[in-house]
Amino acid sequence: MSSLKRAFNQASLYTFFQGLGMAVSFITFPIITRILSVEDYGNLALVNATMSILLGVAKFGMTTSFIRFYAASKSDLEKAGLYTTALAGSLFISLLITGLYAVVLFFFGDDIGAYLTKVLLIAGALIVLGDLRDLFNSFLRAEEKVFTLSVMSLLFRIGSALSGIVACVVFLGGLFGYMIGIVLFEAVMVSGFIYFFARRGVFAANTISLSVLKTLFVFGAPLLLFEISSLLNDYSDRFLIKYFLDSASLGIYSVGYNLSLYVQAFVTSPLWMAIFPIYTKIWETDGAAKTSQFLEFLLKYYLCAAILVVSGLTVTSRELLTVLATQRYAGAAAIVPFIITSVMLYGTTHITGAGFFLQKRTRTIALLTLTCAAVNFALNLFLIPTYHIAGAAYSTFVSYCLLTLLVTSGAGKLLKIRWPWRDVAMYTLFAVIMVSIIFRFDYSNVAVNLVVKSLAGFVIYTSCVLLYDREIRVRTLSYLGHFYRNHLARR
């Protein structure tokens, strides 16, 4: 099977399960926005931002390090040492970070507030649990066990959301109960992972190697800076909105941001999950030219999908927010175009930034990301007091555009990947045509408006793309024919 076809098949499977996960998010999203007050939803965003940053520190780049060196491991003994050492190193770092976090809460609890401190303390368990879960997921990614990883990810999304909702509604009200439910379910998931891998015999205490641990840490340390920089770029605005404005404003902003992330994850997450192990193997076996060719194909398809997502969500965001999160959050529609454009544009760096990872120049990408995080923070200091939550969206847009430019140009010197500019111009033209048509649709019922705009927009855009792009048309017809022969014809 060709690398492109393998990536497409794996990404398709990821996309299918990501779609199911997205459906779960769209089901639970309106429930959460209704059982929590706007202020509690804002505090939830603050808790999630804090946990994400601390978890980024706790991971210490270990997940990406494991995948990078798994491809180079030849014998079963080498792999056992890699598995066990990565687990031991991750557990040590995450426990250390959790302990320091608890000390900080003890000393600053009065300034934070008793209730929010209690919620943050409970959430602290997610540092260790989340770190281990992400590491186990990286084991499955490295092994290209796409189906198993997809099922486990879907179970986690369903279980954590339902556990949080049930604990909040049935046992303990408010944000505290919601976090209790999530922590308990995460503990169950991690226990299941430990049992799964232990039964396979991949862990052996006598294979723990300090030299392997050093190798993982040396590769991962710059990734730690990259991870933290990325998270600060993503989440610093939450803390500043809370500081300059209030929890209610943070709640509205977070709903708009989260909606954009849910949609973005449907496209970007399957791509990144599938391609990193594959292009690493192509690099190891076939060299730079084949790797560039593979990534250029993917970049074209990604941009085609990204332009549809950005234009479609821009014209349907108000209806979507009203249906999913109630009219209380409709004001978040103003920030959605800036956020969805930012995150989809940054998604290209999963492809164009490959040179940094393959050439082990992770320190460079980390410094670039840190620079843009500093720009984002500085802009937020100026724009949030003046433009409120829209100012945070403007800052995000500027920082992500800058980061995409820096990563793409820097990595291009290590592994050249050409952008399909002519195709991008045509896809953009099709999106403009689509938006100009569906913008005229205006029904009194918000749900009807949403459905009609979404379906019409998809049909108009994809029809234009298929008429214009012969390569996509041929591949689409080939895939549909293959699907018909192997599934529908048998019936």
FIVEX-121394 format. One record per residue (C-alpha): residue number from 1; residue in three letters; x, y, z. Coordinates in Angstrom, 2 decimals, always signed. Last residue first. Layout:
<atoms>
[NUM, "ala", [X, Y, Z]]
...
</atoms>
This chain:
<atoms>
[491, "arg", [-25.87, -6.51, -0.68]]
[490, "arg", [-22.37, -7.18, -1.94]]
[489, "ala", [-22.63, -4.22, -4.33]]
[488, "leu", [-22.95, -1.76, -1.43]]
[487, "his", [-19.81, -2.64, +0.46]]
[486, "asn", [-16.71, -3.56, -1.54]]
[485, "arg", [-17.80, -2.53, -5.02]]
[484, "tyr", [-19.57, +0.64, -3.87]]
[483, "phe", [-16.70, +1.77, -1.62]]
[482, "his", [-14.17, +1.21, -4.41]]
[481, "gly", [-16.32, +3.19, -6.81]]
[480, "leu", [-16.69, +6.00, -4.29]]
[479, "tyr", [-12.92, +6.04, -3.75]]
[478, "ser", [-12.21, +6.08, -7.48]]
[477, "leu", [-14.77, +8.82, -8.04]]
[476, "thr", [-13.16, +10.93, -5.30]]
[475, "arg", [-9.64, +10.27, -6.59]]
[474, "val", [-10.62, +11.24, -10.12]]
[473, "arg", [-12.42, +14.41, -9.00]]
[472, "ile", [-9.58, +15.43, -6.65]]
[471, "glu", [-7.07, +15.10, -9.49]]
[470, "arg", [-9.36, +16.81, -12.00]]
[469, "asp", [-9.83, +19.91, -9.89]]
[468, "tyr", [-12.29, +22.40, -11.38]]
[467, "leu", [-15.58, +20.52, -11.63]]
[466, "leu", [-14.95, +18.68, -8.36]]
[465, "val", [-14.05, +21.90, -6.54]]
[464, "cys", [-17.15, +23.75, -7.83]]
[463, "ser", [-19.43, +20.89, -6.81]]
[462, "thr", [-17.75, +20.70, -3.42]]
[461, "tyr", [-18.42, +24.39, -2.76]]
[460, "ile", [-22.05, +24.47, -3.88]]
[459, "val", [-23.03, +21.20, -2.17]]
[458, "phe", [-21.37, +22.12, +1.14]]
[457, "gly", [-22.88, +25.60, +1.19]]
[456, "ala", [-26.36, +24.31, +0.38]]
[455, "leu", [-26.19, +21.72, +3.15]]
[454, "ser", [-24.91, +24.13, +5.79]]
[453, "lys", [-27.15, +27.05, +4.82]]
[452, "val", [-30.28, +24.86, +4.74]]
[451, "val", [-29.52, +23.19, +8.09]]
[450, "leu", [-28.66, +26.42, +9.92]]
[449, "asn", [-31.62, +28.40, +8.57]]
[448, "val", [-33.96, +25.55, +9.50]]
[447, "ala", [-32.57, +25.59, +13.05]]
[446, "val", [-32.94, +29.39, +13.32]]
[445, "asn", [-36.59, +29.41, +12.16]]
[444, "ser", [-37.49, +32.71, +10.50]]
[443, "tyr", [-35.58, +31.81, +7.37]]
[442, "asp", [-32.87, +33.92, +5.77]]
[441, "phe", [-30.85, +32.62, +2.86]]
[440, "arg", [-29.03, +35.49, +1.11]]
[439, "phe", [-25.74, +34.60, +2.80]]
[438, "ile", [-26.05, +31.22, +1.10]]
[437, "ile", [-25.22, +32.67, -2.32]]
[436, "ser", [-22.44, +35.14, -1.48]]
[435, "val", [-20.88, +32.54, +0.82]]
[434, "met", [-20.71, +29.88, -1.90]]
[433, "ile", [-19.26, +32.26, -4.50]]
[432, "val", [-16.66, +33.46, -1.98]]
[431, "ala", [-15.82, +29.83, -1.12]]
[430, "phe", [-15.40, +28.99, -4.80]]
[429, "leu", [-13.02, +31.94, -5.20]]
[428, "thr", [-11.04, +30.74, -2.18]]
[427, "tyr", [-10.75, +27.26, -3.71]]
[426, "met", [-9.51, +28.89, -6.93]]
[425, "ala", [-6.86, +30.97, -5.16]]
[424, "val", [-5.75, +27.95, -3.11]]
[423, "asp", [-5.40, +25.91, -6.31]]
[422, "arg", [-3.15, +28.52, -7.85]]
[421, "trp", [-1.11, +28.78, -4.66]]
[420, "pro", [-0.43, +25.04, -4.31]]
[419, "trp", [+2.29, +25.53, -1.66]]
[418, "arg", [+5.63, +23.86, -2.27]]
[417, "ile", [+7.26, +21.85, +0.51]]
[416, "lys", [+11.04, +22.07, +0.81]]
[415, "leu", [+12.49, +20.22, +3.78]]
[414, "leu", [+15.14, +21.99, +5.87]]
[413, "lys", [+14.81, +25.50, +4.41]]
[412, "gly", [+11.04, +25.03, +4.24]]
[411, "ala", [+11.02, +24.48, +8.00]]
[410, "gly", [+11.89, +28.13, +8.58]]
[409, "ser", [+9.50, +29.58, +5.99]]
[408, "thr", [+6.56, +27.44, +7.15]]
[407, "val", [+7.25, +27.92, +10.85]]
[406, "leu", [+7.65, +31.71, +10.57]]
[405, "leu", [+4.59, +32.27, +8.35]]
[404, "thr", [+2.37, +30.00, +10.43]]
[403, "leu", [+3.51, +31.73, +13.62]]
[402, "leu", [+2.79, +35.19, +12.23]]
[401, "cys", [-0.69, +34.21, +11.10]]
[400, "tyr", [-1.29, +32.54, +14.46]]
[399, "ser", [-0.19, +35.63, +16.39]]
[398, "val", [-2.32, +38.04, +14.34]]
[397, "phe", [-5.48, +35.92, +14.58]]
[396, "thr", [-5.11, +35.28, +18.30]]
[395, "ser", [-4.65, +38.99, +18.99]]
[394, "tyr", [-7.77, +39.86, +16.98]]
[393, "ala", [-9.77, +37.23, +18.91]]
[392, "ala", [-8.57, +38.62, +22.24]]
[391, "gly", [-9.62, +42.11, +21.12]]
[390, "ala", [-13.07, +40.77, +20.21]]
[389, "ile", [-13.40, +39.68, +23.84]]
[388, "his", [-13.06, +43.27, +25.07]]
[387, "tyr", [-12.14, +45.82, +22.37]]
[386, "thr", [-10.25, +48.37, +24.49]]
[385, "pro", [-9.28, +46.46, +27.67]]
[384, "ile", [-8.71, +43.30, +25.55]]
[383, "leu", [-6.59, +45.04, +22.87]]
[382, "phe", [-3.53, +46.31, +24.74]]
[381, "leu", [-2.74, +43.47, +27.12]]
[380, "asn", [-3.98, +41.02, +24.49]]
[379, "leu", [-1.48, +42.38, +21.97]]
[378, "ala", [+1.37, +41.80, +24.41]]
[377, "phe", [+0.23, +38.23, +25.15]]
[376, "asn", [-0.12, +37.38, +21.46]]
[375, "val", [+3.31, +38.81, +20.67]]
[374, "ala", [+4.82, +36.79, +23.54]]
[373, "ala", [+3.08, +33.65, +22.27]]
[372, "cys", [+4.47, +34.44, +18.81]]
[371, "thr", [+8.01, +34.52, +20.15]]
[370, "leu", [+7.44, +31.33, +22.14]]
[369, "thr", [+6.26, +29.58, +18.98]]
[368, "leu", [+9.36, +30.63, +17.09]]
[367, "leu", [+11.55, +29.51, +19.98]]
[366, "ala", [+9.86, +26.10, +20.09]]
[365, "ile", [+10.17, +25.68, +16.33]]
[364, "thr", [+13.90, +26.27, +16.64]]
[363, "arg", [+14.36, +23.93, +19.60]]
[362, "thr", [+12.59, +21.16, +17.70]]
[361, "arg", [+15.34, +21.04, +15.12]]
[360, "lys", [+15.48, +17.23, +15.09]]
[359, "gln", [+15.88, +17.19, +11.28]]
[358, "leu", [+12.63, +15.25, +10.95]]
[357, "phe", [+10.81, +17.41, +13.48]]
[356, "phe", [+11.85, +20.77, +12.04]]
[355, "gly", [+11.35, +19.58, +8.46]]
[354, "ala", [+7.75, +18.57, +9.17]]
[353, "gly", [+6.71, +22.19, +9.69]]
[352, "thr", [+4.83, +22.38, +6.38]]
[351, "ile", [+2.51, +19.51, +7.26]]
[350, "his", [+1.51, +20.04, +10.89]]
[349, "thr", [+2.14, +23.70, +10.05]]
[348, "thr", [-0.99, +23.74, +7.87]]
[347, "gly", [-3.11, +23.47, +11.03]]
[346, "tyr", [-2.04, +27.01, +11.92]]
[345, "leu", [-4.27, +28.26, +9.13]]
[344, "met", [-7.19, +26.21, +10.47]]
[343, "val", [-6.61, +27.55, +13.99]]
[342, "ser", [-6.46, +31.20, +12.97]]
[341, "thr", [-9.31, +31.13, +10.46]]
[340, "ile", [-11.55, +29.43, +13.05]]
[339, "ile", [-10.63, +32.03, +15.66]]
[338, "phe", [-11.10, +35.14, +13.51]]
[337, "pro", [-14.41, +33.99, +11.99]]
[336, "val", [-15.67, +32.84, +15.45]]
[335, "ile", [-15.13, +36.14, +17.30]]
[334, "ala", [-18.38, +37.91, +16.35]]
[333, "ala", [-20.43, +34.71, +16.79]]
[332, "ala", [-19.63, +34.82, +20.52]]
[331, "gly", [-22.50, +37.29, +20.96]]
[330, "ala", [-24.93, +34.39, +20.49]]
[329, "tyr", [-23.91, +32.99, +23.89]]
[328, "arg", [-27.04, +33.81, +25.90]]
[327, "gln", [-29.15, +32.93, +22.83]]
[326, "thr", [-28.76, +29.25, +23.62]]
[325, "ala", [-25.59, +27.10, +23.43]]
[324, "leu", [-26.26, +24.65, +20.63]]
[323, "val", [-29.04, +26.24, +18.60]]
[322, "thr", [-27.98, +29.85, +19.21]]
[321, "leu", [-24.31, +29.04, +18.67]]
[320, "leu", [-25.01, +27.27, +15.37]]
[319, "glu", [-27.27, +30.05, +14.12]]
[318, "arg", [-24.65, +32.69, +14.92]]
[317, "ser", [-21.81, +30.58, +13.49]]
[316, "thr", [-23.46, +29.80, +10.13]]
[315, "val", [-21.76, +32.30, +7.80]]
[314, "thr", [-18.28, +32.06, +9.31]]
[313, "leu", [-18.57, +28.31, +9.85]]
[312, "gly", [-18.95, +27.69, +6.14]]
[311, "ser", [-16.16, +30.02, +5.04]]
[310, "val", [-13.62, +28.61, +7.48]]
[309, "val", [-14.60, +24.96, +6.99]]
[308, "leu", [-14.65, +25.16, +3.19]]
[307, "ile", [-11.25, +26.86, +3.15]]
[306, "ala", [-9.87, +24.17, +5.45]]
[305, "ala", [-11.08, +21.28, +3.26]]
[304, "cys", [-9.25, +22.49, +0.13]]
[303, "leu", [-6.28, +23.51, +2.24]]
[302, "tyr", [-6.01, +19.99, +3.67]]
[301, "tyr", [-6.21, +18.36, +0.26]]
[300, "lys", [-3.39, +20.53, -1.10]]
[299, "leu", [-1.23, +20.09, +1.97]]
[298, "leu", [-1.62, +16.31, +1.82]]
[297, "phe", [-0.28, +16.05, -1.71]]
[296, "glu", [+2.62, +18.35, -0.80]]
[295, "leu", [+3.41, +16.15, +2.22]]
[294, "phe", [+3.86, +13.00, +0.12]]
[293, "gln", [+6.04, +14.75, -2.44]]
[292, "ser", [+8.19, +16.27, +0.28]]
[291, "thr", [+8.70, +12.86, +1.94]]
[290, "lys", [+9.53, +11.23, -1.39]]
[289, "ala", [+12.21, +13.87, -2.06]]
[288, "ala", [+13.63, +13.75, +1.48]]
[287, "gly", [+14.49, +10.07, +1.80]]
[286, "asp", [+12.84, +6.73, +1.07]]
[285, "thr", [+13.32, +4.62, +4.24]]
[284, "glu", [+13.83, +6.93, +7.22]]
[283, "trp", [+11.97, +9.88, +5.71]]
[282, "ile", [+9.10, +7.64, +4.63]]
[281, "lys", [+8.96, +6.22, +8.18]]
[280, "thr", [+8.76, +9.69, +9.73]]
[279, "tyr", [+6.16, +10.64, +7.10]]
[278, "ile", [+3.98, +7.78, +8.33]]
[277, "pro", [+4.30, +8.25, +12.09]]
[276, "phe", [+3.44, +11.97, +11.73]]
[275, "ile", [+0.74, +11.53, +9.09]]
[274, "ala", [-2.12, +9.79, +10.86]]
[273, "met", [-2.59, +11.65, +14.14]]
[272, "trp", [-1.84, +14.98, +12.45]]
[271, "leu", [-4.48, +14.48, +9.73]]
[270, "pro", [-7.11, +13.04, +12.06]]
[269, "ser", [-6.63, +16.03, +14.42]]
[268, "thr", [-6.74, +18.72, +11.72]]
[267, "val", [-10.10, +18.17, +10.03]]
[266, "phe", [-12.57, +17.27, +12.79]]
[265, "ala", [-10.42, +19.14, +15.31]]
[264, "gln", [-11.15, +22.39, +13.50]]
[263, "val", [-14.90, +22.00, +14.05]]
[262, "tyr", [-14.56, +21.34, +17.76]]
[261, "leu", [-11.89, +24.05, +18.03]]
[260, "ser", [-14.15, +26.68, +16.46]]
[259, "leu", [-16.98, +25.79, +18.85]]
[258, "asn", [-14.52, +25.96, +21.73]]
[257, "tyr", [-13.45, +29.49, +20.81]]
[256, "gly", [-17.02, +30.75, +20.55]]
[255, "val", [-17.99, +29.10, +23.85]]
[254, "ser", [-14.78, +30.33, +25.48]]
[253, "tyr", [-15.48, +33.95, +24.57]]
[252, "ile", [-18.97, +33.80, +26.09]]
[251, "gly", [-17.68, +32.17, +29.28]]
[250, "leu", [-14.77, +34.59, +29.56]]
[249, "ser", [-17.21, +37.49, +29.33]]
[248, "ala", [-19.24, +35.89, +32.14]]
[247, "ser", [-16.13, +35.25, +34.25]]
[246, "asp", [-15.13, +38.93, +34.22]]
[245, "leu", [-13.21, +41.63, +32.33]]
[244, "phe", [-9.54, +42.59, +32.73]]
[243, "tyr", [-8.33, +39.65, +34.84]]
[242, "lys", [-10.68, +36.95, +33.51]]
[241, "ile", [-10.01, +38.14, +29.97]]
[240, "leu", [-6.29, +38.06, +30.76]]
[239, "phe", [-6.39, +34.50, +32.06]]
[238, "arg", [-8.34, +33.25, +29.05]]
[237, "asp", [-6.10, +35.21, +26.62]]
[236, "ser", [-3.08, +33.25, +27.80]]
[235, "tyr", [-4.71, +30.04, +26.52]]
[234, "asp", [-3.71, +29.29, +22.93]]
[233, "asn", [-0.40, +31.16, +22.64]]
[232, "leu", [+0.43, +30.02, +26.15]]
[231, "leu", [-0.38, +26.48, +25.06]]
[230, "ser", [+1.80, +26.75, +21.98]]
[229, "ser", [+4.68, +28.18, +24.00]]
[228, "ile", [+4.30, +25.43, +26.58]]
[227, "glu", [+4.35, +22.71, +23.93]]
[226, "phe", [+7.27, +24.26, +22.03]]
[225, "leu", [+9.29, +24.69, +25.23]]
[224, "leu", [+8.50, +21.10, +26.11]]
[223, "leu", [+9.39, +20.13, +22.54]]
[222, "pro", [+12.83, +21.62, +23.19]]
[221, "ala", [+13.09, +19.22, +26.15]]
[220, "gly", [+11.68, +16.23, +24.23]]
[219, "phe", [+14.70, +15.30, +22.11]]
[218, "val", [+17.07, +15.62, +25.07]]
[217, "phe", [+14.48, +14.01, +27.37]]
[216, "leu", [+13.98, +10.97, +25.15]]
[215, "thr", [+17.74, +10.50, +24.74]]
[214, "lys", [+18.29, +10.93, +28.48]]
[213, "leu", [+15.60, +8.33, +29.20]]
[212, "val", [+17.27, +5.96, +26.72]]
[211, "ser", [+20.60, +6.47, +28.50]]
[210, "leu", [+18.96, +6.01, +31.88]]
[209, "ser", [+17.55, +2.69, +30.76]]
[208, "ile", [+14.56, +0.86, +32.17]]
[207, "thr", [+14.76, -2.67, +30.75]]
[206, "asn", [+14.74, -4.42, +34.15]]
[205, "ala", [+11.26, -3.08, +34.91]]
[204, "ala", [+9.74, -4.84, +31.91]]
[203, "phe", [+6.72, -3.35, +30.14]]
[202, "val", [+5.57, -4.49, +26.69]]
[201, "gly", [+4.10, -7.70, +28.07]]
[200, "arg", [+0.87, -7.55, +26.07]]
[199, "arg", [-1.09, -7.97, +29.28]]
[198, "ala", [+0.71, -4.93, +30.73]]
[197, "phe", [-0.36, -2.84, +27.73]]
[196, "phe", [-4.08, -3.47, +28.18]]
[195, "tyr", [-4.02, -3.40, +32.00]]
[194, "ile", [-2.26, -0.02, +32.03]]
[193, "phe", [-4.70, +1.32, +29.43]]
[192, "gly", [-7.70, +0.21, +31.48]]
[191, "ser", [-6.33, +1.86, +34.61]]
[190, "val", [-5.85, +5.06, +32.61]]
[189, "met", [-9.48, +4.97, +31.49]]
[188, "val", [-10.83, +4.35, +35.01]]
[187, "ala", [-8.80, +7.25, +36.42]]
[186, "glu", [-10.10, +9.50, +33.61]]
[185, "phe", [-13.65, +8.55, +34.62]]
[184, "leu", [-13.09, +9.60, +38.22]]
[183, "val", [-11.43, +12.88, +37.22]]
[182, "ile", [-14.26, +13.79, +34.83]]
[181, "gly", [-16.99, +13.15, +37.40]]
[180, "ile", [-15.24, +15.20, +40.08]]
[179, "met", [-14.81, +18.07, +37.60]]
[178, "tyr", [-18.57, +18.30, +36.95]]
[177, "gly", [-19.34, +18.14, +40.65]]
[176, "phe", [-17.10, +21.12, +41.34]]
[175, "leu", [-18.50, +23.06, +38.36]]
[174, "gly", [-22.02, +23.12, +39.66]]
[173, "gly", [-24.10, +20.59, +41.56]]
[172, "leu", [-22.89, +17.41, +43.19]]
[171, "phe", [-24.66, +14.06, +42.84]]
[170, "val", [-27.28, +13.96, +40.07]]
[169, "val", [-26.70, +17.00, +37.86]]
[168, "cys", [-22.96, +17.63, +38.21]]
[167, "ala", [-21.93, +14.00, +38.64]]
[166, "val", [-24.09, +13.03, +35.65]]
[165, "ile", [-22.69, +15.83, +33.47]]
[164, "gly", [-19.06, +15.12, +34.36]]
[163, "ser", [-19.47, +11.40, +33.88]]
[162, "leu", [-21.25, +11.94, +30.56]]
[161, "ala", [-18.52, +14.20, +29.23]]
[160, "ser", [-15.68, +11.98, +30.47]]
[159, "gly", [-17.29, +8.83, +29.12]]
[158, "ile", [-18.15, +10.08, +25.65]]
[157, "arg", [-14.78, +11.70, +25.00]]
[156, "phe", [-12.86, +8.82, +26.54]]
[155, "leu", [-14.82, +6.22, +24.62]]
[154, "leu", [-14.12, +8.10, +21.38]]
[153, "ser", [-10.41, +8.26, +22.13]]
[152, "met", [-10.36, +4.56, +22.97]]
[151, "val", [-12.14, +3.67, +19.74]]
[150, "ser", [-9.82, +5.83, +17.65]]
[149, "leu", [-6.70, +4.42, +19.29]]
[148, "thr", [-7.85, +0.86, +18.72]]
[147, "phe", [-8.76, +1.54, +15.09]]
[146, "val", [-5.55, +3.39, +14.26]]
[145, "lys", [-3.10, +0.91, +15.68]]
[144, "glu", [-0.27, +2.63, +13.80]]
[143, "glu", [+2.26, +1.21, +16.33]]
[142, "ala", [+3.56, +4.73, +16.93]]
[141, "arg", [-0.01, +5.99, +17.32]]
[140, "leu", [-0.87, +3.24, +19.81]]
[139, "phe", [+2.12, +4.05, +22.00]]
[138, "ser", [+1.33, +7.77, +21.62]]
[137, "asn", [-2.14, +7.09, +23.04]]
[136, "phe", [-0.51, +5.45, +26.05]]
[135, "leu", [+1.54, +8.61, +26.56]]
[134, "asp", [-1.53, +10.83, +26.28]]
[133, "arg", [-3.33, +8.72, +28.90]]
[132, "leu", [-0.33, +8.85, +31.23]]
[131, "asp", [-0.09, +12.65, +31.04]]
[130, "gly", [-3.84, +13.05, +31.46]]
[129, "leu", [-3.89, +10.96, +34.61]]
[128, "val", [-0.88, +12.68, +36.18]]
[127, "ile", [-2.01, +16.24, +35.45]]
[126, "leu", [-5.69, +15.30, +35.70]]
[125, "ala", [-5.34, +14.87, +39.48]]
[124, "gly", [-4.94, +18.66, +39.64]]
[123, "ala", [-8.62, +19.06, +38.70]]
[122, "ile", [-9.59, +18.34, +42.30]]
[121, "leu", [-7.30, +21.14, +43.52]]
[120, "leu", [-8.53, +23.53, +40.83]]
[119, "val", [-12.15, +22.99, +41.88]]
[118, "lys", [-11.32, +23.58, +45.55]]
[117, "thr", [-9.34, +26.71, +44.64]]
[116, "leu", [-12.30, +27.98, +42.59]]
[115, "tyr", [-14.56, +27.63, +45.62]]
[114, "ala", [-12.19, +29.15, +48.19]]
[113, "gly", [-11.06, +32.15, +46.15]]
[112, "ile", [-7.92, +32.69, +44.06]]
[111, "asp", [-6.29, +35.13, +46.46]]
[110, "asp", [-7.01, +32.93, +49.49]]
[109, "gly", [-5.73, +29.83, +47.68]]
[108, "phe", [-2.33, +31.38, +46.94]]
[107, "phe", [-0.12, +29.44, +49.38]]
[106, "phe", [-1.92, +26.09, +49.25]]
[105, "leu", [-2.57, +26.38, +45.52]]
[104, "val", [+1.17, +26.84, +44.89]]
[103, "val", [+1.98, +23.77, +47.01]]
[102, "ala", [-0.56, +21.65, +45.11]]
[101, "tyr", [+1.01, +22.67, +41.79]]
[100, "leu", [+4.49, +21.70, +43.02]]
[99, "gly", [+3.20, +18.23, +43.91]]
[98, "thr", [+1.41, +17.83, +40.58]]
[97, "ile", [+4.54, +18.85, +38.67]]
[96, "leu", [+6.63, +16.21, +40.49]]
[95, "leu", [+4.00, +13.52, +39.94]]
[94, "ser", [+3.90, +14.36, +36.22]]
[93, "ile", [+7.70, +14.23, +35.87]]
[92, "phe", [+8.08, +10.84, +37.59]]
[91, "leu", [+5.18, +9.21, +35.76]]
[90, "ser", [+6.42, +10.39, +32.38]]
[89, "gly", [+9.95, +9.09, +33.00]]
[88, "ala", [+8.74, +5.69, +34.18]]
[87, "leu", [+6.37, +5.30, +31.21]]
[86, "ala", [+8.99, +6.39, +28.67]]
[85, "thr", [+11.52, +4.00, +30.21]]
[84, "thr", [+9.10, +1.09, +30.04]]
[83, "tyr", [+8.05, +1.59, +26.43]]
[82, "leu", [+11.57, +2.34, +25.15]]
[81, "gly", [+13.12, -0.58, +27.01]]
[80, "ala", [+10.47, -2.89, +25.62]]
[79, "lys", [+11.13, -1.50, +22.14]]
[78, "glu", [+14.86, -2.17, +22.38]]
[77, "leu", [+14.17, -5.71, +23.61]]
[76, "asp", [+11.73, -6.32, +20.76]]
[75, "ser", [+14.47, -5.42, +18.28]]
[74, "lys", [+14.77, -2.62, +15.70]]
[73, "ser", [+13.89, +0.67, +17.36]]
[72, "ala", [+14.27, +3.53, +14.83]]
[71, "ala", [+10.51, +3.94, +14.24]]
[70, "tyr", [+9.97, +3.96, +18.01]]
[69, "phe", [+12.42, +6.85, +18.32]]
[68, "arg", [+10.19, +9.55, +16.82]]
[67, "ile", [+6.98, +8.13, +18.30]]
[66, "phe", [+8.48, +8.11, +21.82]]
[65, "ser", [+9.85, +11.63, +21.47]]
[64, "thr", [+6.43, +12.91, +20.38]]
[63, "thr", [+4.80, +11.54, +23.55]]
[62, "met", [+7.68, +12.51, +25.82]]
[61, "gly", [+7.72, +16.22, +24.96]]
[60, "phe", [+7.97, +17.01, +28.67]]
[59, "lys", [+4.48, +15.54, +29.21]]
[58, "ala", [+4.31, +17.24, +32.62]]
[57, "val", [+4.89, +20.71, +31.18]]
[56, "gly", [+2.08, +20.29, +28.65]]
[55, "leu", [-0.09, +18.90, +31.42]]
[54, "leu", [+0.53, +22.07, +33.39]]
[53, "ile", [-0.52, +24.24, +30.44]]
[52, "ser", [-3.60, +22.15, +29.67]]
[51, "met", [-4.62, +22.00, +33.33]]
[50, "thr", [-4.53, +25.79, +33.69]]
[49, "ala", [-6.44, +26.36, +30.44]]
[48, "asn", [-9.06, +23.77, +31.41]]
[47, "val", [-9.52, +25.41, +34.82]]
[46, "leu", [-9.91, +28.86, +33.22]]
[45, "ala", [-12.39, +27.52, +30.67]]
[44, "leu", [-14.35, +25.92, +33.52]]
[43, "asn", [-14.33, +29.32, +35.26]]
[42, "gly", [-15.96, +30.84, +32.17]]
[41, "tyr", [-18.53, +28.05, +32.09]]
[40, "asp", [-19.18, +28.73, +35.76]]
[39, "glu", [-19.81, +32.43, +35.00]]
[38, "val", [-22.18, +31.59, +32.13]]
[37, "ser", [-24.01, +29.26, +34.52]]
[36, "leu", [-23.52, +25.54, +34.16]]
[35, "ile", [-26.34, +23.07, +33.45]]
[34, "arg", [-27.25, +24.86, +30.20]]
[33, "thr", [-23.83, +25.37, +28.61]]
[32, "ile", [-22.99, +21.79, +29.59]]
[31, "ile", [-26.08, +20.38, +27.91]]
[30, "pro", [-25.52, +22.44, +24.75]]
[29, "phe", [-21.97, +21.07, +24.44]]
[28, "thr", [-22.95, +17.48, +25.27]]
[27, "ile", [-24.66, +16.78, +21.95]]
[26, "phe", [-22.24, +18.82, +19.83]]
[25, "ser", [-19.34, +17.17, +21.62]]
[24, "val", [-20.78, +13.70, +21.03]]
[23, "ala", [-21.23, +14.52, +17.34]]
[22, "met", [-17.63, +15.68, +17.26]]
[21, "gly", [-16.57, +12.39, +18.76]]
[20, "leu", [-18.50, +10.54, +16.07]]
[19, "gly", [-16.87, +12.75, +13.47]]
[18, "gln", [-13.48, +12.14, +15.06]]
[17, "phe", [-14.26, +8.44, +14.76]]
[16, "phe", [-14.88, +8.79, +11.04]]
[15, "thr", [-12.01, +11.26, +10.65]]
[14, "tyr", [-9.55, +8.90, +12.35]]
[13, "leu", [-10.68, +6.16, +9.98]]
[12, "ser", [-10.34, +8.47, +7.00]]
[11, "ala", [-6.94, +9.66, +8.27]]
[10, "gln", [-5.80, +6.05, +8.42]]
[9, "asn", [-7.06, +5.31, +4.91]]
[8, "phe", [-5.65, +8.56, +3.52]]
[7, "ala", [-2.29, +8.03, +5.20]]
[6, "arg", [-2.14, +4.49, +3.86]]
[5, "lys", [-3.10, +5.71, +0.39]]
[4, "leu", [-0.41, +8.37, +0.48]]
[3, "ser", [+2.19, +5.92, +1.80]]
[2, "ser", [+1.40, +3.44, -0.96]]
[1, "met", [+0.00, +0.00, +0.00]]
</atoms>
